Amino acid sequence: MKKNIFFTLLLAVSGILTAQNSSVSFGVKGGYTLSNMKFFDEKLGSKSYFYAGILTEQPVSSQLAIQAELLYTQLGGKDSYPWTEQVGTEIVEVGNMDFTYQFHQIQVPVSVKYYFIPDLSASVGMNLGFNISTKLTTVNPYAGEYKGNSNGAKTLNLFPFVGAEYKISSSFFVDARYNFNFIEVSKKNTVPTKIGFLQAGVGYRFK
């Protein structure tokens, strides 16, 4: 599976980098990721992180284009449960047991863009998220902090998305998209887990 991931990412990087020698546009982008995670239908606390990467865009017509990107980011969530002990005949709350889930991902969003006007476009597509590591951090009042691997996630996650972009100038742009949690990120026979996330940021096109 890791070989397949490497091959897929290699194709994505090659496709984006070869854009420099063609008529398509090439650029860089970065921004803010806010993810929301669910176990079954129970929402966990949200996780904030950054994203950064490269992109290429191929015009199809005056109003349509195909865009592909290669990004790094983190997704995840936070959860907390009360830690209780029996003191005499009473149950006493002595603190919380905290859980933090981190999905380090290389993402390959591919989208179709429609330009309403030359500077404003909407997009729809699929974001392929490849987990390069999945971590779980737990903290409790007695044992302190423990970090380990979280083995319940699929290696490849799929996130349908919609978004919009506005060109500030011929080179600079701002964009935002929401990646939906329609598809579970968990393996079979594990806790059903879904993640949706917002990404918003800025970018620069070299040509």
Salt bridges, closest charged atoms under 4 A:
GLU57 OE1 - LYS113 NZ 2.95
GLU57 OE1 - ARG205 NH2 2.79
GLU69 OE1 - LYS29 NZ 3.09
GLU69 OE2 - ARG177 NH2 2.52
GLU165 OE1 - LYS113 NZ 2.89
GLU165 OE2 - ARG205 NH1 3.11
ASP175 OD2 - LYS29 NZ 2.61
